[in-house]
Structures are given as C-alpha cells and as structure tokens.
Amino acid sequence: MSETPVRATLYLEPALHKALRFKAATAHRSMSEITNDAIRQALREDEEDLSAIAKRKKEKPMSYEAFLAKLKADGTL
C-alpha cells in the first residue's frame, strides 16, 4: 500500500463477515486487503462499462426490431 490507509466503518451481514474472516485466514491476507481488492475490481468493471459507453456515444440509435434483425443476419440468433 503506497498511501496511508483511511479508516472506514462498514456494516457487513454476519454471514459475509464470517466468510471474509475465513477467506482472510486461509489466504494469509488481511480482511482489508481482500476488501480493497474487491472494491477495486468492482470500480474497474464500472470504469470499463463507462468507457465502452463513451466509445459508442456517436453511434446511431437502433430500434429493437433492427437490432434483432442484425443479430439474426450475422448468425448470433
């Protein structure tokens, strides 16, 4: 960790807390490391989705019927 960590209070469901504690113990990692990795991955996925949307922003809208026809034409459906 290159930056000084910030302390935060999270309220976990008891079953999630138990699973996280178990995973941390078996992986020899802290619960914070595992939680940070999970949050980082979730945000990365959002960033990828937003990037894909931005790249397609200039595309012309397509009706559902046209989209369905295109999927059938290229063999996807």
Buried (B, 14 or more C-beta within 10 A) or exposed (E): EEEEEEEEEEEEEEEEEEEBEEEBEEEEEEBEEBBEEEEEEEEEEEEEEEEEEEEEEEEEEEEEEEEEEEEEEEEEE
